[in-house]
Amino acid sequence: MNLIKTTPAVSSERLSDASYYQRHIFFCLNQRDNGESCCAQFDASTAFERCKSQVKAAGLAGPGQVRVNKAGCLDRCAGGPVAVVYPEAVWYSYVDSADVDEIVESHLKNGQVVHRLLTPAHLGR
Ligand code: FES
């Protein structure tokens, strides 16, 4: 007799039904006051606001589309400033507003990863 309880597999179709947004991007806005490196020191809040306004201007914001959110430290500070896009779990290290615009146009709008902005895999905290 098998006493181990199993969880029924969830089909990808059901997961798709459960997804409220098509894509979700989180910007680390963490501020450290102890001198350690943090995303806020690279003006991450300006990038966050830029992304929000560009997503809205492109008509991408809202349920079934894209959500732009603030986040605390994502523990990849060495690659900062960072943002991560789900469901693909793609990490970006951006520098300026042109980079943010490219992430919006390429990835958030068209589903194409911006390879030149990927956070190197070995960079953590
Ligand atoms: S401070 Fe931004 S990832 Fe840690």
Boltz pocket constraint, residues with backbone or C-beta under 6 A from the ligand:
constraints:
  - pocket:
      binder: B
      contacts: [[A, 28], [A, 29], [A, 30], [A, 31], [A, 37], [A, 38], [A, 39], [A, 40], [A, 72], [A, 73], [A, 74], [A, 75], [A, 76], [A, 77], [A, 78], [A, 80], [A, 81], [A, 82]]
      max_distance: 6.0
